[in-house]
Every structure is written in C-alpha cells, then in structure tokens.
C-alpha cells in the first residue's frame, strides 16, 4: 500500500509539473506576439449575446469604453436572446453617448428560436469582418484587452483561446474550481493537446465558425467545446494566448443553485465530447479526488497522509497558476474545497440523469 501511494503521488506530481510547464509555454508564446507583426486584421467584430443581463451590462460597457483603441475598424453586435428583465432598454441607454464602437443591437425573433447558439448564429451571419471576438455579457475587460488580442491574431489563426477568471470573494469554491479548469486548459494546450476552451473569451475566423455550426447546434450548451472539437477534426489552426491583459473576468454565480445548474449543463455535454485525451484527463482527475477515500477504507493512516500530500501539491501548482493573474490563494479555503470536491463531483455524476438544469430562468437541453 505504501509503495502504491508513493507511486501515485509521484505520478500526480509529474502531471502537475507537466501542466505547469504547458502554461509557461503558452505564456512565452504570447509574449513573443505582443509586438506588431507583418499581419494584423484591419477589421473585427465583437459579438455579445444577452439573456437577462441588466445588472451586468454597466460594468461591461464601462470596460469597453475604457479600451485603448488602435487604428483598425471595430464593431460590436449585441444579440438579445428574449430578455425579460429590461436588459435591452438598459443597453440602449448605456451606449447612447459617445460610445467608441460602431454598434448593432439585434434580437432573436420567435421563428429564429432561442438560446446562445442561435444568438451567435444570427450575429455571425450579420458580421462582415474576417475575425469574430466572442465574449459574454457579464464580463469585465482590462483596458488593453482588445489591443492585446490584435497582437496575438496571426495570418494562420483560425481559433484563439483566451483566459477567463471568476470575480467575487463569496464564490471562493467556484473561483478555485474554475482556476483548476483553466490550469488544465492552458497546461494541456501548452503541451500540444488542446482539450478545453471557454466561450466567454474567444476569437475565431468567421467563415469557419459558420461552416462548423452544424456540429455545435445540438443542445443548448457547449458552443465553445464543440467548436473546438470540430476545428480539431477539420485541422484548423488553433492557438492559445495567456497574459494579464487578455483575461475576461466574469461574475461568479450569485446562488449555489445557479452554480450547480451551470456545472450540470457542463457535465451533461461530456458524453458527446470526442476530443483526444479529454475524457482520459477528466476521468483521471476525477478518480484522483476520490482516491484518498478509497485508500482510507483499506488503511486510514496512509489514506490521510496521501490526502495531505495531494492537497499540498495541488495547492502549490494552482497557487502558482493564479499568481500569473495576480490572484491570491488561501490555503485554508483551498483545503476545504479539496475536502468538498468528492461531494461536488458525485453530484455532477448523478445530477444530469436526474435534473434538467436551468439557465437564466429557462430549462435547457444538454
């Protein structure tokens, strides 16, 4: 048993170390693209779907107003997905005075359906630019976000995956769990195995997205990962970029039920993901969360020792990752989240078969 646990700890350390090196590789490649290059797109469109985002739009619009703009044509397309909280009127008032972007506000009609994917389709069909920048309506952007993106879009870029973080001190478990996902996202990509991306901060070539819509349209969730999957299957050029300026910060869930419904949507689409190494990595990381409990059944002392070593290793590497975005990590909260993780994962495993998750007041199909 001692030998088994020692080997398991060593394997886990090597995996975390390799993921950390992958993140460093992405950061290095991003720093190499922060200067003007031979090719830079002359026009682009930012697409922002909206579904009941009245209370989030103020911070988003202010962060867009604060962008340092260089000499290129820019446009924003907002798409209203049947909001019923006054989002549309609030948006119109926020962009009335000297908004620095050419702006269109579209609304999904009844015959066009509903949901984020249909909203994106409507906006992408409307856009005439070569590249699309897709963000969520609850994001907050740094003032150099847009310029940093432009310096990382190259002639051969088909998809550019960018970092996302969670805001809000009350959402400590969500922030740590999401940081771990981002660590895996950029760690795997930096080692040549992209498996994840996030639609809250994404750049892609418009014509390729439209041709891929048939592969992502089923279900209400997964516009991002199924786009990545289809681009990989078609051998599109996929790049990852990581710097503080490139982050889109999004608000954490206000209620535990909202958080769990979001994660149940994410878990429900896993059965349809066929990205190489995706399921093997997720299964390994999932099993490892239960491993201390399994070992404790056979030997309590060894199981507790393994748990302590695992928490310390995970904490060190997640803390190192979060420091890249100047985020502090509390060891006590991290340890507590590690103890809660088996309960959380058990809920995600069983939940999709029992619960039809909701999104912004609407039941969704995963």
C-alpha angles and dihedrals in degrees: 000000000000091000091049093051092046091053091046092052091048092050092048092049091051092050093050091046090051092049090049090052089050091055090049090051091054092047091051093049090048093052088052090059099049094099128075111278135199089264126047124157112250096206137024141167128226111212119201121180114205128204115164096328100141095129095045100048096078094065093042094051092045091052090049090050089053094056116124101229125205128196105297136102114263135184136176124211117195116194118200111213100201094293115187101183100078095268093138097053091044091052092050092053093047095056098041100098121059097320104180096223134070102246140200125186115203130181128206111244122219094256090051092062127223141271136076095285094056090045090053091048092053092049095044091051089051095048119092098186126106094234132042125204109202122198137159123252093241096059130114117208133202117242092250095046096105097043091048090054092051091053091053099049108095134186092263097043115123098159128015117192116205133191127266131192136188122244126207131075093226091061095067095140092047092047094051094044091048092048088054090052091050090047089055091043096056095030093058093042091051088056092052099262112103110192106153143035136166125233091211089079116020140134125202144161106265098220092054093049091054092050089049095051093095089061095051104035099088114094128010096263136057104051087145106043094041089050089053090047094051092046090052092049090051092046094242117169107262121190135180126209129189131185136123091258093055097057122115108203114209130191118257122237112284094214134035090237091056091051093049093046089053093049091045088056089052093047093048094062095053092091090065097048114104100169110142112261092004097109095037092054093045093047092048093049091045095050090047090061089059096040096089089056092048093050091046089059089063100032121005097196095050091044092055091047090052091049092053093048091047094050092048093049094046092046093052095051097040089047089051091050094049092050088067086070094037092251118150121222123210112216093208093053091043091052091048091051089051090054091049094046097087090054091046094049092046088056091051092049095051100028102074091058093051107030132053100213123224131222121198093337095317129104111236138203116230 
